Amino acid sequence: MPAEPRADRAPAAPGWTLAGIGDEAAPELGGQLAALGELGWRHLELRGVDGIPVAALDDAAFARAAERIRAAGVTVVAVAAKIGDWSRPATGDFALDLAELDVLARRCAALGTRLVRVMSYPSGGLPEAEWGRRARTRLRALARRAEDAGLLLAHENCAGWAADRADRMLDLLAEVDSPALRLLFDTGNGVAHGYPAQPLLRAVVGHVVHVHVKDAVTAPGGGVGYVPPGTGEAGVAECLRLLAAHGYRGALSLEPHVRLRPHAPDAGRGDRAAFVGCGRALERLAAEVTAANRPEAAAR
């Protein structure tokens, strides 16, 4: 049986919730809940169970998972979907994304969350202009459907047309023009994709509704290695301070990638010890930002 969640070991900044993408700790749900319990966290971002994405679980498996999460006293803050991600280029079958969103509309209701992580499609070899047109058109259709279902789509700075440029993110939001589309900021993706995190975040911070926390270093030969938050090159602490200064009040969802990298050819698997260690590092960073934002600290 997984350990029972307890009160957070360290206070998050005012209004912040500490959460984690569970399969970064273990593929099976029991291991995901056990890792949260060890940290004393009560909030889960659900990407998959036993290697199967949330929308692809059969009805019985999903029902068992939802009941187990409820029984553990854990709240689901978001579902990380495959919609528009690295595996679904803009040249692919859009019906897959529409069908996934329809399934998630029902499953998010059962899980008690409305937030769905999406991306904006790799190009699939399309020319730049057509890539952008198709990405915007697809996200517009998805957002309209999300509005009807009461969902909120959070576009991540990862794969896709609007992945690594603030101007494209803002253009996407303006073109789609829907309250059902906002932004997800991942602190560590800039190291992997070759851009500094803070300038991008500063340009879009008012539209951010969800945050993934990871840290990374540039490895010899140009690769990327992932490290506990606050120990790498991503400037995680600076990102958290920027979020706090602009009144962000959502979740900080741990996605350390230390052992599991879902988009890599050899994806690996979740590691509970590594996940918990990175969670402790996130607790410390959140506590430091909290202390710096207390009125007495600001008055010094």
Secondary structure, 3 states (H helix, E strand, C coil): CCCCCCCCCCCCCCCCEEEEEHHHCCCCHHHHHHHHHHHCCCEEEECEECCEEHHHCCHHHHHHHHHHHHHCCCEEEEEECCCCCCCCCCCCCHHHHHHHHHHHHHHHHHHCCCEEEEEECCCCCCCHHHHHHHHHHHHHHHHHHHHHHCCEEEEEEEEECCCCCHHHHHHHHHHHCCCCEEEEEECCHHHHHCCCHHHHHHHHHHHEEEEEECEEEECHHHCEEEECCCCCCCCHHHHHHHHHHCCCCCEEEECCCCCCCCCCCCCCCCCHHHHHHHHHHHHHHHHHHHHHHCHHHHHC
